[in-house]
Amino acid sequence: MTITFADLTTMRVGGPVGRLLVPESMSQLVDALHESAGSDDPLLVMGGGSNLVVGDIGWHGTVIKVGSSELDVDGERVTAAAGVDWDHVVRVSLDQGLAGLEALSGIPGAAGGTPVQNVGAFGTVTSDVLESLLVFDRTTGDLERWPADRCGFGSHRQSVFKRSDRWVVVEVTFRLRRSEQSRAIEYADLANRLGIEVGGTAAPADVRQAVLELRRSRGMVLDPRDHDTWSVGSFFVNPVLADVPERAAECPRYFDVKGTKLPAAWLIERSGFPRGYGREWGNGTVSLSTRHALSVTNRGGATASDVMKFAAHIRDGVEARFGIRLGPECDLVNCSF
Ligand SMILES: Cc1cc2nc3c(=O)[nH]c(=O)nc-3n(C[C@H](O)[C@H](O)[C@H](O)COP(=O)(O)OP(=O)(O)OC[C@H]3O[C@@H](n4cnc5c(N)ncnc54)[C@H](O)[C@@H]3O)c2cc1C
């Protein structure tokens, strides 16, 4: 049976996989990477496929779907192989009495994917708690231990790994806190759900519960029966601009090290694309999530080409209204819009 990216990604689109390898330990992963370094076969590395859209032509080379499963807790340090399911890392940390990852509960994907776009939610980003990584350099074949500050974090959802195929994250180590109190909760809707003031703290397990409830209400926890979750989460990245066009003067603004960050969901909704938009557009297989305007979703039967056409339609509408061109937050391979 031919395996396709529709089988391997949460957007559930994309063509056939040339050769699929699923290394189940760190040493198997490193062996597979060494083997591929000496071959002409193009290589694509992926984890949970939750931030990746591959075109309908698929990938004719080798795909390594990282499946390594080593996980270790040592004092306040948690070390996970790149293939460990991310939410499992969060759960184990909390079970061990360690606070720090609770706000990142329920995010799909594997541990190795978290530094790639400095995954974040509800005011916590990976770089807040990441201490070091084991990284394979595909140009030299070396396995290197990096401190987190070498990852190029800073601007929203950026790192040296994003849109680069030079490095493969093999292992991540987080420095957490043995504590019965979470980090300060700066998000009003999360604080509300917890019944605390913004800036207050709560038991980490309660924060996890509240985060999962909020995420479910927004279609942000994977559920095969729920088409709002057949997505990559946020499809478009929040734009960071040196100058905000006059037409977007009313848009909320946030600080970013590279300029002013604007919420793409706000821009999309005010360009005439409400939540759920799209069922009457095109062939109806793709729409915005009915609970989150930033999320492009597969309503069943979509192709990667359908997703790209729809994404271009939204991008063009926002550009016509505000003069701001949205780009993808997810990684697009053999497809574009
Ligand atoms: C319903 C839903 C909700 C989401 N919510 C959030 C959220 O709240 N916050 C957030 O930040 N993201 C969110 N996402 C996006 C996504 O879950 C994260 O970006 C996740 O970390 C991606 O991990 P992955 O293993 O699935 O990566 P993949 O999708 O498999 O890969 C994504 C990219 O990372 C690269 N990559 C993967 N693993 C490695 C590795 N080990 N070394 C080097 N490169 C690698 C791939 O080549 C690809 O370019 C959401 C997605 C979905 C579907």
The ligand as an SDF file (V2000), in Angstrom:
LIG
                    3D

 53 58  0  0  0  0  0  0  0  0999 V2000
   -4.5840   21.3850   16.1590 C   0  0  0  0  0  0  0  0  0  0  0  0
   -3.2120   22.0290   16.2030 C   0  0  0  0  0  0  0  0  0  0  0  0
   -2.9020   22.9360   17.2100 C   0  0  0  0  0  0  0  0  0  0  0  0
   -1.6300   23.5280   17.2670 C   0  0  0  0  0  0  0  0  0  0  0  0
   -1.3640   24.4180   18.2680 N   0  0  0  0  0  0  0  0  0  0  0  0
   -0.1550   25.0180   18.3240 C   0  0  0  0  0  0  0  0  0  0  0  0
    0.1450   25.9600   19.3610 C   0  0  0  0  0  0  0  0  0  0  0  0
   -0.6660   26.2180   20.2440 O   0  0  0  0  0  0  0  0  0  0  0  0
    1.3630   26.5560   19.3560 N   0  0  0  0  0  0  0  0  0  0  0  0
    2.3010   26.2730   18.4040 C   0  0  0  0  0  0  0  0  0  0  0  0
    3.3870   26.8680   18.4590 O   0  0  0  0  0  0  0  0  0  0  0  0
    2.0610   25.3640   17.4320 N   0  0  0  0  0  0  0  0  0  0  0  0
    0.8690   24.7360   17.3620 C   0  0  0  0  0  0  0  0  0  0  0  0
    0.5950   23.8380   16.3650 N   0  0  0  0  0  0  0  0  0  0  0  0
    1.6270   23.5550   15.3470 C   0  0  0  0  0  0  0  0  0  0  0  0
    2.4610   22.2840   15.6400 C   0  0  0  0  0  0  0  0  0  0  0  0
    1.7700   21.4120   16.4760 O   0  0  0  0  0  0  0  0  0  0  0  0
    3.8040   22.5910   16.2690 C   0  0  0  0  0  0  0  0  0  0  0  0
    4.5420   23.4620   15.4610 O   0  0  0  0  0  0  0  0  0  0  0  0
    4.6220   21.2950   16.4930 C   0  0  0  0  0  0  0  0  0  0  0  0
    5.7300   21.5820   17.3020 O   0  0  0  0  0  0  0  0  0  0  0  0
    5.1180   20.6620   15.2090 C   0  0  0  0  0  0  0  0  0  0  0  0
    5.7850   19.4620   15.5630 O   0  0  0  0  0  0  0  0  0  0  0  0
    5.7650   18.2120   14.6190 P   0  0  0  0  0  0  0  0  0  0  0  0
    6.5730   17.1500   15.2620 O   0  0  0  0  0  0  0  0  0  0  0  0
    4.3820   17.8400   14.2610 O   0  0  0  0  0  0  0  0  0  0  0  0
    6.5350   18.8010   13.3490 O   0  0  0  0  0  0  0  0  0  0  0  0
    6.2770   18.4360   11.8050 P   0  0  0  0  0  0  0  0  0  0  0  0
    4.9760   19.0000   11.3880 O   0  0  0  0  0  0  0  0  0  0  0  0
    6.5070   16.9950   11.5750 O   0  0  0  0  0  0  0  0  0  0  0  0
    7.4380   19.2790   11.1150 O   0  0  0  0  0  0  0  0  0  0  0  0
    7.3430   20.6970   11.0620 C   0  0  0  0  0  0  0  0  0  0  0  0
    8.6810   21.2540   10.5750 C   0  0  0  0  0  0  0  0  0  0  0  0
    9.6830   20.9630   11.5390 O   0  0  0  0  0  0  0  0  0  0  0  0
   10.7140   20.1630   10.9670 C   0  0  0  0  0  0  0  0  0  0  0  0
   11.0880   19.1740   11.9650 N   0  0  0  0  0  0  0  0  0  0  0  0
   10.2780   18.2940   12.6160 C   0  0  0  0  0  0  0  0  0  0  0  0
   10.9930   17.5640   13.4930 N   0  0  0  0  0  0  0  0  0  0  0  0
   12.2730   18.0020   13.3840 C   0  0  0  0  0  0  0  0  0  0  0  0
   13.4920   17.6400   14.0330 C   0  0  0  0  0  0  0  0  0  0  0  0
   13.5400   16.6760   14.9420 N   0  0  0  0  0  0  0  0  0  0  0  0
   14.6210   18.3030   13.6910 N   0  0  0  0  0  0  0  0  0  0  0  0
   14.5920   19.2900   12.7530 C   0  0  0  0  0  0  0  0  0  0  0  0
   13.4740   19.6710   12.0950 N   0  0  0  0  0  0  0  0  0  0  0  0
   12.3350   19.0190   12.4200 C   0  0  0  0  0  0  0  0  0  0  0  0
   10.0990   19.5240    9.7140 C   0  0  0  0  0  0  0  0  0  0  0  0
   11.0890   19.2500    8.7390 O   0  0  0  0  0  0  0  0  0  0  0  0
    9.1480   20.6180    9.2720 C   0  0  0  0  0  0  0  0  0  0  0  0
    9.8540   21.5990    8.5540 O   0  0  0  0  0  0  0  0  0  0  0  0
   -0.6590   23.2100   16.2910 C   0  0  0  0  0  0  0  0  0  0  0  0
   -0.9770   22.2840   15.2820 C   0  0  0  0  0  0  0  0  0  0  0  0
   -2.2390   21.7030   15.2390 C   0  0  0  0  0  0  0  0  0  0  0  0
   -2.5540   20.7100   14.1650 C   0  0  0  0  0  0  0  0  0  0  0  0
  1  2  1  0
  2  3  1  0
  2 52  2  0
  3  4  2  0
  4  5  1  0
  4 50  1  0
  5  6  2  0
  6  7  1  0
  6 13  1  0
  7  8  2  0
  7  9  1  0
  9 10  1  0
 10 11  2  0
 10 12  1  0
 12 13  2  0
 13 14  1  0
 14 15  1  0
 14 50  1  0
 15 16  1  0
 16 17  1  0
 16 18  1  0
 18 19  1  0
 18 20  1  0
 20 21  1  0
 20 22  1  0
 22 23  1  0
 23 24  1  0
 24 25  2  0
 24 26  1  0
 24 27  1  0
 27 28  1  0
 28 29  2  0
 28 30  1  0
 28 31  1  0
 31 32  1  0
 32 33  1  0
 33 34  1  0
 33 48  1  0
 34 35  1  0
 35 36  1  0
 35 46  1  0
 36 37  1  0
 36 45  1  0
 37 38  2  0
 38 39  1  0
 39 40  1  0
 39 45  2  0
 40 41  1  0
 40 42  2  0
 42 43  1  0
 43 44  2  0
 44 45  1  0
 46 47  1  0
 46 48  1  0
 48 49  1  0
 50 51  2  0
 51 52  1  0
 52 53  1  0
M  END
$$$$
